[in-house]
């Protein structure tokens, strides 16, 4: 019974997440197109809504790639960057998106252990960057995700000399976090 449950849980979670995303996406355009297709089956209406939304997103991307689209985006940027509270959120989110758009960019460089949340304890983290202090010392920015939801966590700035590097791939690190440590390797050579 336990092995059947282990096989069933990931499938059910995947189906629930896909269903949630589909209903959220279909809900955006469905009120607009519903009067024209009211006699269609609900699944067809939802599929049409998702298709139209994807087409609108594609056309916006194509328009933004051309001269007129760039000018409109530039005007929009200028307006948003003048609104006091909005400019902080907008500029930060724009920088995050730009960081992920670079072809050579990877959000997480490597999997490491750092002393966190207190001395003597180790937390799994991902190196996201390197900074230098005024005296030339190298520091790492390390994202320590929470378990089981790795989209939230803590950003720590740690001396590079205090970071314990592992031989894990980023995928193995994410699996370890999301599985609550169940999928952790049996031996970790990096720990002292």
N, C-alpha and C positions, 0 to 999 in steps of 0.2 A: 504494500500500500504506500509506503514512504517513497519508493522509487517512482511510482506512478504520479504521486503528488509533486515530486521534484521535476518531472517532465511536464506536468500540466501548468504549474505556476508561471513559468516564463511565457508560455503561449497565451494564457489568459491575460497577463499583464500587457503583452504586446497588443493583443486585440483591443483591450480597454483603452490603451493610449491612442491607437489608430482611430478608434471610434470617437474618442474625445476630440482629436484633431480634425476629423472629418466633420463632425457636427459644428465645431467652432468655425471652420472655414466655410461650410455651407451656409451658416447663419449670417455671414456678412452680406452676400449678394441675394440670398433667397427672398428677402422681403421686396427687393427691387423687381425681380423677375417673376415672382409668384403670380401676380394677376394675369400675366400672359400665358402661363403654363399651369394654371390651377387644376386642369383635368388630367395632368400627367401623373404617373405613379410617384410616390415620394422619393424613391431611390433615384429615379431619372432626374427629378428636379434638383436633388442634392448634387448629382454628378454634373449637371449643367452649371450649377452655381460654382462648384469647384473649378470646372473647366474655364468659365468666364473669369474667375478671380485669377487663375494662373495666366490667362491671356492678358489681362490688364497689367499684372506684374511684369510680364515679359515686355509688353509695349512700353511701359514706363522705363524699363531698363534700356530698351533700344532708343527711346527718345532722349534719355539722359546721356547716352553715348555720343550723340551728335551735337553740333554747334548750338542749335537753338535750345536743346535740352540742357546743355551746360550753362548757358546764360540764365535760363529760368532757375536752375539749381543754385547758381551764384547769387541771384537776387533773393531766393528763399533763404540761403545761408546768411546773407547780410541782415535780413530781417530777424531771423531767429537768434543771431548772435548779438542783437541789441536789446533783447528782452532780458531783464536782470536774472530771474531765476531759471528761465528756460535755457539761457546760453550755457550755463554750467552743465546741465544734463545733456544738451544737444552736442556740445563740443566733446564731452567725455565719451558719449556713445559713438560719435563719429570717429574718434581716435581708435576706439576698440575695433570698430568695423574695418578701418584702414589697416590696422595691425594684422588682422586675419586675412586681408585681401592680398597681401604681398605673397608672391609665389614661393619665396623661400621661407616664409614665416611659419613657425610652428608655435602654437600657444605654450606648450610645455616642452622644455628642452630635455629634461631628464627627471628621473624619480630619485628622491633623496630622503634621508631621515634628518630631522632636526630636533633639538631639545624643545619640546612643547607639549603641554601647556606649562610645565614646570621643570625644574632641573631634575635630571635622572629619568625622565620619561622621554620616549621618542615618538614622533608623529611622522606619518608618511606625507611627503609634500612633493610638489612639482616645481622645478626651477623655471621661472618665467622670464628672468632677465638678470643682468649684471650691472651694478652701478659702482662708481668709485667715490670715495669720500675725499674731502679736501686734502687730507694727508697722503692720499694715494692708495689707501687700503681698499681691497676689493670686497664688495658685499654682493650677496645674491638676493633677489626678490623670490620668495618661495610662497606658493599658494598651497595652503593646507586645507583640503576639502573636508567637509563633514560627511559622515556616513549615515545613511545610505544614499543621501542626495548630494552628489559631488558638485552641483551647481552653486552651492553656498559654501562658505568656508572663511578662512582667515588669511590675510596677506601678511607675511612676516618678512622683515629685512634682516638677514643673518650674515655674519662674517663668513666669507668663503671658506675660511679655515675651519669653521665649526660645522659645516655642512658635510654629512656623511653620504657619499655617492653610492648608489647601488648598481647592479648590473641588470635591473628590471627594465623592460621596455615600458613606454608610457601606457600601452594597452594593458600590460600586466599590472601596472600600478592602479589603473582605473578599475580593473576587474577586482583587485584586492579590496579597494575602497567600497565598491558597490555590493560586494558579496559579504560585507561586514567582517572581512578577514578570513572567510571560509576558503577562498581560493588563493590564499597566501602560500608561498613556497614553504616547504618543510624546513629548509635551512637557509638562513640569510647570512652570507659571509661578511656583509658590510658592517653589521653591528659589532660593537666592541665586546 
